[in-house]
Amino acid sequence: MTAAPPDFAPFHGFRGDARGPVPAPRGLTVAVSREAGARGTTVAAKVAEILGWQLFTSETLDYLSHDDTARAQLHADLTPDARAWADAHLTHLLRDRGLTADSATLPVVRTVLAVAARGQAVIVGRGAGFVLPAESTLHARVVAPLDARIAYMAQHLRLTRREAADEVRARDERRARFLDAALATDPADLTAYDLVVNSDRLGAEAAAQFLGWAVRTKQQFAELAEPAANPVLGTLDELAGA
C-alpha cells in the first residue's frame, strides 16, 4: 500500500550569488543518528516541535526518494540557488568522499540534500549527518544502554526479550553496513558528531531540549561568522573541478 504523501512546508530561498561562494541554507539542518531502541525518532520529533521545523523520518525520506510524484515535487519546489547548493555538494561527495553512486544509495542522498538545501529541517537516519556539511548541520547521536534499548524495543514492538535483542542487533548492523558501503563511515566514531546524548539518562524531553539549545547556539555563531571567512563548500567552480 502506498503511503500518503507528506505535507510540505514552503521551501526557503537563498541569499547571494551562485557565481561566488555556494549559498548556504537559510538555517541549519539537524541530523539525528541513533542506536536502535534509543528513541532517536522520538527525540528528533520533539526537537522539531521545539524549533518549529519540519521532521523528516527515515520512512519519509524513503518515500520521497522512490515515489516519482513526491520526488518531482520536492525538487521542483527548490529555488535555483538551493538546487545549485545540492548539486555542488553531491559533486563533492562523489568526487572527494567516495560516495557509492549505486541505485539504492544515490536517490536517498539526493533527497537528503534537497531537504537540507532549504534548511530548518530535522532529519532522522539515512546517514544524513555524514552526507551533509558540518558547517550547516548539527549532527547528533542518540544513544542508550543496551539493556534499556532492548527493553524499549520489546515494549514498542511487543516482542520477547530475546526477539527484541535480535532486532536491536540487526538494526544496528544494518545501519552500520549502509554507512560503510556508501561512505566508508563508522557510526561508532564519536568524532563524527557535534554531540552525543544518552536518552536513558536524560529522558527524551530533556535530550530534545539539549539539542534545541545546541542548534540555537550553533546557529548564533554561524550568523556571527564573517561569510567570506566561513564558506560552506567553497565555490561552484571549485566543486565542479573547473
C-alpha positions as CSV (number, residue, x, y, z in Angstrom):
1,M,0.0,0.0,0.0
2,T,1.4,3.4,-1.0
3,A,1.9,5.8,1.9
4,A,0.1,9.1,1.8
5,P,2.4,11.9,0.6
6,P,3.9,14.0,3.5
7,D,2.9,17.6,3.9
8,F,5.5,20.0,2.7
9,A,6.3,23.3,4.3
10,P,7.1,26.1,2.0
11,F,10.7,26.0,0.7
12,H,13.0,28.8,1.7
13,G,15.1,30.7,-0.8
14,F,18.8,31.6,-0.5
15,R,20.7,34.9,-0.5
16,G,23.7,35.6,-2.5
17,D,25.1,34.9,-6.0
18,A,25.9,31.4,-7.1
19,R,28.9,32.7,-9.0
20,G,30.6,33.4,-5.7
21,P,30.6,31.1,-2.7
22,V,28.0,28.4,-2.7
23,P,25.0,29.9,-0.9
24,A,24.4,28.4,2.5
25,P,20.9,27.1,3.6
26,R,18.7,29.6,5.3
27,G,19.1,27.7,8.6
28,L,20.8,24.7,10.0
29,T,19.7,21.1,9.5
30,V,19.6,18.8,12.5
31,A,20.7,15.2,11.5
32,V,19.9,12.7,14.1
33,S,21.8,9.4,14.2
34,R,20.6,6.8,16.7
35,E,21.3,3.4,18.2
36,A,18.4,1.0,17.7
37,G,15.9,1.3,20.6
38,A,17.4,4.6,21.9
39,R,14.3,6.5,21.0
40,G,16.1,8.7,18.5
41,T,13.0,9.3,16.4
42,T,11.1,10.4,19.5
43,V,13.8,12.8,20.4
44,A,14.0,14.2,16.9
45,A,10.3,14.8,16.8
46,K,10.5,16.7,20.0
47,V,13.4,18.8,18.6
48,A,11.3,19.6,15.5
49,E,8.5,20.7,17.7
50,I,10.7,22.9,19.9
51,L,12.3,24.6,16.9
52,G,9.2,24.8,14.8
53,W,11.0,22.9,12.0
54,Q,9.8,20.1,9.8
55,L,10.6,16.5,10.7
56,F,11.8,14.0,8.1
57,T,11.9,10.4,9.3
58,S,13.8,7.7,7.5
59,E,10.4,6.4,6.2
60,T,9.6,9.9,4.8
61,L,13.0,10.1,3.1
62,D,12.5,6.7,1.5
63,Y,9.0,7.7,0.3
64,L,10.4,10.9,-1.2
65,S,13.3,9.1,-2.8
66,H,11.2,6.4,-4.6
67,D,7.8,8.0,-5.3
68,D,8.1,9.7,-8.6
69,T,5.4,12.4,-7.9
70,A,6.7,13.2,-4.4
71,R,10.3,13.4,-5.6
72,A,9.4,15.6,-8.6
73,Q,7.5,18.0,-6.2
74,L,10.4,18.1,-3.8
75,H,13.0,19.1,-6.4
76,A,10.6,21.4,-8.4
77,D,10.0,23.5,-5.3
78,L,13.7,24.2,-4.8
79,T,15.0,27.6,-5.8
80,P,17.8,27.8,-8.4
81,D,20.3,28.6,-5.6
82,A,19.1,25.7,-3.5
83,R,19.4,23.3,-6.4
84,A,22.9,24.7,-7.1
85,W,23.9,24.0,-3.4
86,A,22.6,20.5,-3.5
87,D,24.2,19.7,-6.9
88,A,27.5,21.1,-5.8
89,H,27.6,19.1,-2.6
90,L,26.6,15.9,-4.5
91,T,29.6,16.5,-6.8
92,H,31.8,16.9,-3.7
93,L,30.5,13.6,-2.2
94,L,31.0,11.7,-5.4
95,R,34.4,13.1,-6.2
96,D,36.0,13.7,-2.8
97,R,34.2,11.5,-0.3
98,G,33.9,8.3,-2.3
99,L,30.1,8.2,-2.2
100,T,28.8,5.0,-3.8
101,A,26.6,6.1,-6.7
102,D,24.5,2.9,-6.8
103,S,20.8,2.8,-7.5
104,A,20.0,2.2,-3.8
105,T,22.1,5.0,-2.3
106,L,22.0,7.9,-4.7
107,P,18.3,8.6,-4.6
108,V,18.3,8.8,-0.8
109,V,21.4,11.1,-0.8
110,R,19.8,13.4,-3.4
111,T,16.7,13.6,-1.2
112,V,18.7,14.4,2.0
113,L,20.5,17.2,0.1
114,A,17.2,18.6,-1.3
115,V,15.7,18.7,2.2
116,A,18.8,20.3,3.7
117,A,19.1,22.8,0.9
118,R,16.3,24.9,2.4
119,G,17.4,24.4,6.0
120,Q,15.3,24.3,9.1
121,A,14.7,20.6,9.0
122,V,15.2,17.7,11.4
123,I,16.3,14.5,9.6
124,V,16.4,11.1,11.2
125,G,18.8,8.4,9.9
126,R,19.8,7.5,6.3
127,G,23.3,8.8,7.0
128,A,22.2,12.4,6.8
129,G,24.8,13.7,9.3
130,F,27.6,12.0,7.3
131,V,26.3,13.3,4.0
132,L,25.7,16.9,4.9
133,P,28.5,19.5,5.5
134,A,29.3,20.2,9.2
135,E,29.0,24.0,8.7
136,S,25.3,23.9,8.1
137,T,24.4,20.8,10.1
138,L,24.1,19.9,13.7
139,H,24.9,16.1,13.8
140,A,23.7,14.4,16.9
141,R,23.9,10.8,18.1
142,V,21.2,9.4,20.4
143,V,22.4,6.5,22.5
144,A,21.2,4.4,25.5
145,P,22.5,1.4,27.4
146,L,21.9,-1.9,25.6
147,D,19.5,-3.2,28.3
148,A,17.4,-0.1,28.0
149,R,17.3,-0.3,24.2
150,I,16.2,-4.0,24.3
151,A,13.5,-3.2,26.9
152,Y,12.2,-0.4,24.8
153,M,12.1,-2.4,21.6
154,A,10.4,-5.3,23.4
155,Q,7.6,-2.9,24.6
156,H,7.4,-0.9,21.4
157,L,7.1,-3.9,19.1
158,R,5.6,-6.4,21.6
159,L,8.5,-8.8,21.3
160,T,10.1,-11.2,23.8
161,R,13.4,-10.0,25.3
162,R,15.3,-12.4,23.1
163,E,13.4,-11.3,20.0
164,A,14.0,-7.6,20.9
165,A,17.7,-8.2,21.4
166,D,17.9,-9.8,18.0
167,E,16.0,-6.9,16.5
168,V,18.3,-4.3,18.1
169,R,21.4,-6.1,16.9
170,A,20.0,-6.5,13.4
171,R,19.0,-2.8,13.1
172,D,22.4,-1.6,14.4
173,E,24.3,-3.9,12.0
174,R,22.1,-2.9,9.0
175,R,22.7,0.8,9.6
176,A,26.4,0.3,10.0
177,R,26.6,-1.7,6.8
178,F,24.8,1.0,4.9
179,L,27.2,3.7,6.1
180,D,30.3,1.6,5.4
181,A,29.1,0.7,1.9
182,A,28.0,4.2,1.0
183,L,30.7,6.4,2.6
184,A,33.2,4.0,4.3
185,T,32.0,5.6,7.6
186,D,31.7,4.0,11.1
187,P,28.8,5.3,13.2
188,A,30.7,4.3,16.3
189,D,33.3,7.1,15.6
190,L,32.1,9.7,18.1
191,T,34.3,12.4,16.5
192,A,31.8,12.4,13.6
193,Y,29.1,14.1,15.8
194,D,28.6,17.5,17.3
195,L,27.2,15.9,20.4
196,V,26.0,12.6,21.8
197,V,23.1,12.4,24.1
198,N,22.0,9.5,26.3
199,S,18.2,9.3,26.2
200,D,18.1,6.8,29.0
201,R,19.8,9.1,31.5
202,L,18.3,12.4,30.3
203,G,14.9,11.2,29.1
204,A,13.6,12.1,25.6
205,E,12.3,15.5,26.6
206,A,15.5,16.7,28.2
207,A,17.6,15.3,25.4
208,A,15.5,17.2,22.9
209,Q,15.8,20.4,24.9
210,F,19.5,20.0,24.9
211,L,19.7,19.5,21.2
212,G,17.4,22.5,20.7
213,W,19.9,24.6,22.8
214,A,22.8,23.3,20.7
215,V,21.0,24.2,17.5
216,R,20.4,27.8,18.6
217,T,24.0,28.1,19.8
218,K,25.5,26.8,16.6
219,Q,23.1,29.0,14.5
220,Q,24.1,32.1,16.5
221,F,27.8,31.5,15.9
222,A,27.3,30.8,12.2
223,E,25.4,34.1,11.9
224,L,28.2,35.9,13.7
225,A,30.9,34.5,11.5
226,E,32.1,36.5,8.5
227,P,30.7,34.9,5.3
228,A,34.0,35.2,3.4
229,A,35.9,33.6,6.3
230,N,33.4,30.7,6.8
231,P,32.3,29.3,3.3
232,V,30.2,26.2,3.4
233,L,31.7,24.5,0.4
234,G,34.0,26.9,-1.5
235,T,32.8,27.9,-4.9
236,L,30.7,26.2,-7.5
237,D,33.6,26.2,-10.0
238,E,35.9,24.7,-7.4
239,L,33.5,21.9,-6.6
240,A,32.8,21.2,-10.2
241,G,36.5,20.9,-10.8
242,A,36.6,23.7,-13.3
